[in-house]
């Protein structure tokens, strides 16, 4: 794993945390340049995540062949347990704290569909969001994984074209014609392809290691994001996000060997899932005791950080390793019986 990408993944996760802090505590009504930045631009962390996801999936599979079912099984083992855990926790929070969270409503149909990554209208009335609101991005991730699993049926040199064609058909044909949910008719899905493109360039040795030029590229990407809205998300935020990811890969020598940055990146998925729960808990305390929101946020940050680390060690890594060992044992047993 590229440590530079891990570091960027951690930054993206915490940018999203700050974005949702402004949403939950201030209803996106910010004052001051920092608050305004996180309100208007904090969601770009998702775009960076999607580019990184395409990059990581490509690099981890481009020299491997496996059954599509195994690829999907491994992704489910990696993603589902933590997501189900925090979706359940969010459901319980909404059941017991609904009077204090008027904009958050739980519905059993939405809850069950959320568990299976099926987009549905949130009973709160604000769009196609699952019970754990941040899980909307995982619906796109699961679509990407499902379509990517098909590439193992083709020669390696054709795989990028296959996944690009599949995403195009789903987004531009099936979703826009109403054959599947309109949720998938969003050009944000093409950000996975940007990550695959970066992975191809890296694998072929086209990304040179440097310092000053990549730093300038990062600055340019941030400048573009700062000055463009997300009305055309792929162009305005997706391409600058891809530029930032590309430049971070070029900066890898500066990050290589950092265990701290690797750990921060490892925990980023749990940070992403857990932070909304902690922030809502902080909001309830702030409302009850009339606490300063920024003081509450300062207390929430270490809770999120420590909670995410424990979640990664116990749920993401620990449970994943045990479940994968069982999956591999069953696979070996079936192969032995076939012989």
Secondary structure by P-SEA (a helix, b strand, c coil): ccaaaaaaaaaaaaaaaaaaaaaaacccccccaaaaaaaccccaaaaaaaaaaaaaaaaacccccccaaaaaaaaaaaccaaaaaaaaaaaaaaaccccccccbbbbaaaaaaaaaccccccccccccccccccaaaaaaaaaaaaaaaacccccccaaaaaaaaaaaaaaccccccccccccccccccaaaaaaaaaaaaaaacccccccaaaaaaaaaaaaaaaaccccccccccaaaaaaaaaaaaaacccccccaaaaaaaaaaaaaaacaaaaaaaaaaaaaaccccaaaaaaaaaaaaaaaaaaaaaccccaaaaaaaaaaaaaaaaaaaaac
